[in-house]
Amino acid sequence: MTKDELITRLTTLGLHGLLAHLDEITDADWPRWLVDVEESERQRRSLERRIANAKLGRFKPMADFDWTWPEQIERGQVEDLLRLEFIAEGANPILVGPNGIGKTMIAKNIAYQALLAGHTVCFTTASAMLNELASQDSASALRRRVARYTRPRLLAVDEVGYLSYGNRHADLLFEVVTRRYDDGGKPTLVTTNKTFSEWSEVFPSATCVVTLVDRLVHHSEVVQVKGESYRLKEAQERAEQRKRSKRREPPRDPK
């Protein structure tokens, strides 16, 4: 490590005491070890804090994803999203498909990879975000809540289309998406069980639906997933396993 590199790293870490004695420590071996340890610990704490703030919850890794189950899915598209190039491009990943097909699992893995790469992330369901925003009783409170969803580098909104919403909720979603779009092209990841032509059913009386969809898809990566529910398949398999286990159980002693 050169003297200039040491100065840069010490400055970044805010270790001003060591900087003040730079001439005394430049040729020693321990400053590099100290800087490595401090940087590693700060990165660990930063990751833990960002994971907690992201509110991902539990999820299965992509290694457990059964690529053979969906009738249609472009594996290359998903793997490209996991490489996070869309973040630098400011593109919006949009996962479209029926319930139980694995959209949330993919979205959470993308969000987790973003966290590992050092980005801030917020993961939420559409209902949780929109109901929270709609419940604010003052303009200042609403601004603070909107900032909560516009500040992170990646916002993941799960389950758009599972419930219907009124004009107020549509306007709030449009505001969040627009602010992120205007703020340096921060990507918004969306999972939905509705095609865009069906979003008028999600926001049946809203006038901004066309503009909202246009803003989302203007610079996006749409992944179409088709097939039967994998969750239903797993539930059926568990039920069948329980039946087989019961058939193998020895009869109970009447005593």
C-alpha positions as CSV (number, residue, x, y, z in Angstrom):
1,M,0.0,0.0,0.0
2,T,1.5,3.3,-1.1
3,K,1.5,6.4,1.1
4,D,-1.2,8.0,-1.1
5,E,-3.4,4.9,-0.8
6,L,-2.9,4.9,3.0
7,I,-3.9,8.6,3.2
8,T,-7.0,8.0,1.1
9,R,-8.2,5.1,3.2
10,L,-7.4,6.7,6.5
11,T,-9.3,9.8,5.4
12,T,-12.3,7.8,4.2
13,L,-12.4,6.0,7.6
14,G,-12.0,9.3,9.5
15,L,-8.9,8.0,11.4
16,H,-7.5,11.5,11.8
17,G,-5.2,10.6,14.7
18,L,-3.3,8.2,12.5
19,L,-3.2,10.8,9.7
20,A,-1.6,13.3,12.2
21,H,1.2,10.8,12.7
22,L,1.5,9.6,9.1
23,D,5.2,10.0,8.9
24,E,5.7,7.8,11.9
25,I,3.6,4.9,10.6
26,T,4.1,4.9,6.8
27,D,6.8,2.2,6.8
28,A,5.1,0.0,9.5
29,D,3.1,-3.1,8.6
30,W,0.3,-2.8,11.1
31,P,-1.5,0.3,9.6
32,R,-2.6,-1.8,6.6
33,W,-3.9,-4.6,8.9
34,L,-5.7,-2.0,10.9
35,V,-7.3,-0.3,7.9
36,D,-8.4,-3.7,6.5
37,V,-10.0,-4.7,9.7
38,E,-11.8,-1.4,10.1
39,E,-13.1,-1.4,6.6
40,S,-14.3,-5.0,6.8
41,E,-16.1,-4.3,10.1
42,R,-17.8,-1.2,8.8
43,Q,-18.9,-3.0,5.6
44,R,-20.3,-5.8,7.8
45,R,-22.3,-3.4,10.0
46,S,-23.4,-1.5,6.9
47,L,-24.7,-4.6,5.3
48,E,-26.6,-5.7,8.4
49,R,-28.1,-2.3,8.8
50,R,-29.2,-2.2,5.1
51,I,-30.7,-5.7,5.3
52,A,-32.7,-4.8,8.4
53,N,-33.9,-1.6,6.8
54,A,-34.9,-3.3,3.5
55,K,-37.4,-5.6,5.4
56,L,-36.9,-8.5,3.0
57,G,-38.1,-11.1,5.4
58,R,-37.4,-14.8,4.7
59,F,-36.9,-16.1,1.2
60,K,-35.4,-19.1,-0.6
61,P,-32.2,-18.6,-2.6
62,M,-32.2,-18.8,-6.4
63,A,-30.4,-22.1,-6.1
64,D,-33.7,-23.6,-5.0
65,F,-35.7,-22.2,-7.9
66,D,-37.1,-24.9,-10.1
67,W,-36.5,-23.5,-13.6
68,T,-38.3,-26.5,-15.1
69,W,-41.7,-25.7,-13.5
70,P,-42.8,-22.5,-15.2
71,E,-44.2,-23.0,-18.7
72,Q,-42.5,-19.8,-19.8
73,I,-39.6,-17.9,-18.2
74,E,-36.5,-16.4,-19.8
75,R,-33.8,-17.6,-17.5
76,G,-31.2,-15.4,-19.1
77,Q,-33.3,-12.3,-18.4
78,V,-33.6,-13.2,-14.7
79,E,-29.8,-13.9,-14.4
80,D,-29.1,-10.6,-16.1
81,L,-31.2,-8.9,-13.5
82,L,-29.4,-10.7,-10.7
83,R,-26.1,-9.2,-12.1
84,L,-27.7,-5.7,-11.3
85,E,-26.8,-4.0,-14.6
86,F,-30.3,-2.5,-14.6
87,I,-29.4,-0.4,-11.5
88,A,-26.8,1.6,-13.4
89,E,-29.1,1.8,-16.4
90,G,-32.0,3.0,-14.2
91,A,-34.3,0.4,-15.8
92,N,-37.4,-0.9,-14.0
93,P,-37.5,-4.7,-13.7
94,I,-41.2,-5.9,-14.0
95,L,-42.1,-9.5,-13.3
96,V,-45.5,-10.4,-14.7
97,G,-47.2,-13.7,-14.0
98,P,-49.9,-15.6,-12.1
99,N,-49.9,-16.1,-8.4
100,G,-47.5,-18.6,-6.8
101,I,-45.2,-18.9,-9.8
102,G,-42.1,-17.5,-8.0
103,K,-42.1,-13.8,-8.8
104,T,-41.6,-12.7,-5.2
105,M,-38.8,-15.2,-4.7
106,I,-37.0,-13.8,-7.8
107,A,-37.6,-10.2,-6.6
108,K,-36.3,-10.8,-3.1
109,N,-33.1,-12.4,-4.6
110,I,-32.6,-9.5,-6.8
111,A,-33.0,-7.1,-3.9
112,Y,-30.6,-9.2,-1.8
113,Q,-27.9,-9.0,-4.5
114,A,-28.4,-5.3,-4.6
115,L,-27.8,-5.1,-0.8
116,L,-24.6,-7.3,-1.1
117,A,-23.4,-4.8,-3.8
118,G,-23.7,-2.0,-1.4
119,H,-27.0,-0.4,-2.5
120,T,-29.9,0.7,-0.3
121,V,-33.1,-1.2,-0.8
122,C,-36.7,-1.0,0.3
123,F,-38.9,-4.1,-0.2
124,T,-42.7,-3.7,0.3
125,T,-46.0,-4.9,-0.9
126,A,-48.2,-2.5,-2.9
127,S,-50.9,-2.6,-0.3
128,A,-48.6,-1.9,2.6
129,M,-47.0,1.1,0.9
130,L,-50.1,2.6,-0.6
131,N,-52.2,2.2,2.6
132,E,-49.4,3.7,4.7
133,L,-49.1,6.7,2.3
134,A,-52.9,7.2,2.1
135,S,-53.2,7.2,5.9
136,Q,-51.0,10.3,6.4
137,D,-53.0,13.2,7.8
138,S,-50.8,16.1,6.8
139,A,-48.8,17.2,3.8
140,S,-45.5,17.2,5.8
141,A,-46.1,13.7,7.1
142,L,-46.9,12.5,3.5
143,R,-43.7,14.1,2.2
144,R,-41.7,12.2,4.9
145,R,-43.3,8.9,4.0
146,V,-42.9,9.4,0.3
147,A,-39.2,10.1,0.9
148,R,-39.0,6.7,2.6
149,Y,-39.8,5.1,-0.7
150,T,-38.0,7.4,-3.0
151,R,-34.7,7.6,-1.1
152,P,-33.4,3.9,-1.5
153,R,-31.4,3.1,-4.7
154,L,-33.8,0.2,-5.4
155,L,-37.5,0.1,-4.5
156,A,-39.2,-3.3,-4.9
157,V,-43.0,-3.2,-4.9
158,D,-44.5,-6.7,-4.6
159,E,-48.1,-7.8,-5.5
160,V,-49.4,-5.0,-7.6
161,G,-52.8,-6.3,-8.8
162,Y,-53.8,-8.5,-5.9
163,L,-56.2,-5.8,-4.6
164,S,-58.1,-3.0,-6.2
165,Y,-57.4,0.7,-5.2
166,G,-59.1,4.0,-5.6
167,N,-57.9,7.3,-7.2
168,R,-55.9,8.3,-4.1
169,H,-53.8,5.2,-4.1
170,A,-53.2,5.4,-7.9
171,D,-52.0,9.0,-7.5
172,L,-49.6,8.0,-4.7
173,L,-48.1,5.2,-6.7
174,F,-47.7,7.5,-9.6
175,E,-46.0,10.1,-7.4
176,V,-43.5,7.6,-6.0
177,V,-42.7,6.2,-9.4
178,T,-42.3,9.6,-11.0
179,R,-40.1,11.0,-8.2
180,R,-37.8,8.0,-8.5
181,Y,-37.8,8.3,-12.3
182,D,-36.8,12.0,-12.0
183,D,-34.3,11.5,-9.2
184,G,-31.5,10.1,-11.4
185,G,-33.5,7.2,-12.8
186,K,-33.7,5.1,-9.6
187,P,-35.1,1.7,-10.6
188,T,-38.4,0.5,-9.3
189,L,-38.9,-3.3,-9.3
190,V,-42.5,-4.4,-9.6
191,T,-44.2,-7.8,-9.4
192,T,-47.7,-8.1,-10.7
193,N,-50.3,-10.8,-11.6
194,K,-51.9,-8.4,-14.1
195,T,-50.9,-7.5,-17.6
196,F,-50.6,-3.8,-18.1
197,S,-53.8,-3.8,-20.1
198,E,-55.5,-5.0,-16.9
199,W,-54.2,-2.3,-14.6
200,S,-57.4,-0.4,-15.1
201,E,-59.0,-3.2,-13.0
202,V,-56.4,-2.5,-10.2
203,F,-57.2,1.2,-10.3
204,P,-60.7,1.2,-11.8
205,S,-61.5,4.8,-11.4
206,A,-58.1,6.4,-11.7
207,T,-57.3,8.8,-14.6
208,C,-53.5,8.4,-14.3
209,V,-53.2,4.7,-15.0
210,V,-52.1,5.1,-18.6
211,T,-49.4,7.6,-17.6
212,L,-48.4,5.5,-14.7
213,V,-47.8,2.4,-16.9
214,D,-46.1,4.5,-19.5
215,R,-43.7,5.9,-16.9
216,L,-42.9,2.4,-15.5
217,V,-42.3,0.7,-18.9
218,H,-40.6,3.6,-20.6
219,H,-37.2,2.2,-19.5
220,S,-37.9,-1.3,-18.2
221,E,-37.0,-5.0,-18.4
222,V,-40.3,-7.0,-18.5
223,V,-40.0,-10.7,-17.5
224,Q,-43.1,-12.8,-18.4
225,V,-43.6,-15.9,-16.2
226,K,-46.3,-18.3,-17.1
227,G,-47.4,-21.6,-15.6
228,E,-49.3,-23.2,-12.7
229,S,-48.8,-22.2,-9.1
230,Y,-45.7,-23.7,-7.6
231,R,-47.0,-23.1,-4.1
232,L,-50.1,-25.2,-4.9
233,K,-47.8,-27.9,-6.2
234,E,-45.8,-27.9,-3.0
235,A,-48.9,-27.9,-0.8
236,Q,-50.3,-30.9,-2.7
237,E,-46.9,-32.8,-2.4
238,R,-46.9,-32.1,1.4
239,A,-50.5,-33.4,1.7
240,E,-49.5,-36.5,-0.2
241,Q,-46.5,-37.1,2.0
242,R,-48.7,-36.8,5.1
243,K,-51.1,-39.4,3.7
244,R,-48.2,-41.8,3.0
245,S,-46.8,-41.3,6.5
246,K,-50.2,-42.0,8.1
247,R,-50.5,-45.2,6.0
248,R,-47.1,-46.4,7.3
249,E,-47.9,-45.6,11.0
250,P,-48.4,-48.8,13.1
251,P,-51.9,-49.3,14.6
252,R,-52.2,-47.8,18.1
253,D,-52.5,-50.0,21.1
254,P,-56.1,-49.8,22.4
255,K,-54.8,-49.9,25.9
